[in-house]
Amino acid sequence: MTAHIDPTKETFAAFRAADRAGPIHMLNLVKLRAEAAYPDGRAATGAEAYRSYARESGPVFRRLGGKQVWIGKPELMLIGPQDAEQWDIAFIAEYPSVQAFVDMLRDPIYREAVKHRQAAVADSRLLRLAPAAAGAEFGEIE
C-alpha cells in the first residue's frame, strides 16, 4: 500500500487551477507513526511530532485566516475497509480562499514546521470541500 503524505505536483496544480471565490474546507484524515521518522534520527512518537507540527504551523494558519471547524477521534470503521484505512485524527480546517492555503504552504515558517508532519504521519488523506448549508435530510445540501 502506498502512503500519502504530501500532495503531488500534479494534484497541487489541479488544486490551484480549481480556484474559486470563497472559503474552502479541508477534510484531514491522519494515521500517525508509532515512532516519528525524522531524517536526523531524533526520537519522538508520531503524536509528539504531530503536536510539534501543530504548534509551529498554527500561527501561520491563523494569520492567514484559517480555523479548525471540527475535530474527532475515529473509533470504528462501520462501512469501509477494515484493514487499510485506520485513522488516528480526523478534522476539518477552513481557509478563507484557495490562495490562503497556497500561501500557507509557501510560508517559510510553515515550510520549516512541515518537517514534523512528514516525520509524524504514516498515511493521510486531504479532501478539499466546498462549504454548504446542511439541508433537512441526510446528504441534502441547501
Residue pairs with C-beta under 8 A, 6 or more apart in sequence:
1 84
1 123
3 122
3 123
4 123
4 124
4 125
5 117
5 118
5 121
5 123
5 124
6 118
7 15
7 126
15 98
15 101
15 128
16 98
16 102
18 98
18 128
19 97
19 98
19 99
20 98
20 130
21 97
22 97
22 130
22 131
23 94
23 95
23 96
23 97
23 131
24 94
24 95
24 97
24 98
24 101
24 128
24 129
24 130
24 131
25 69
25 92
25 93
25 94
25 128
25 129
25 130
25 131
26 92
26 93
26 94
26 95
26 101
26 126
26 127
26 128
26 129
27 90
27 91
27 92
27 125
27 126
27 127
27 129
28 89
28 90
28 91
28 92
28 93
28 124
28 125
28 126
29 74
29 85
29 87
29 89
29 90
29 124
29 125
29 126
29 127
30 50
30 87
30 88
30 89
30 90
30 121
30 124
31 86
31 87
31 88
31 121
31 122
31 123
31 124
32 45
32 46
32 47
32 50
32 88
32 89
32 120
32 121
32 122
33 45
33 46
33 49
33 119
33 120
33 121
33 122
34 45
34 46
35 43
35 44
35 45
35 46
36 42
36 43
36 44
36 45
36 46
36 48
36 49
36 116
36 119
36 120
37 119
38 44
38 49
38 115
38 119
39 119
44 52
44 119
46 119
46 120
46 121
46 122
47 88
47 120
48 120
49 116
49 117
49 119
49 120
50 89
50 116
50 117
50 120
50 121
52 113
52 116
52 120
53 113
53 114
53 116
53 117
53 120
56 109
56 112
56 113
56 116
57 104
57 109
57 110
57 113
57 114
57 117
59 109
60 104
60 107
60 109
60 110
60 113
61 93
61 104
61 110
64 95
64 96
64 100
64 103
64 104
64 107
65 95
65 96
65 100
66 93
66 94
66 95
66 96
66 100
66 104
67 93
67 94
68 91
68 92
68 93
68 94
69 92
69 93
69 94
70 91
70 92
71 89
71 90
71 91
71 92
72 90
72 91
73 88
73 89
73 90
74 86
74 87
74 88
74 89
74 90
77 85
77 86
92 129
94 131
95 101
95 104
104 110
105 111
132 141
132 142
133 141
133 142
134 140
134 141
134 142
135 141
135 142
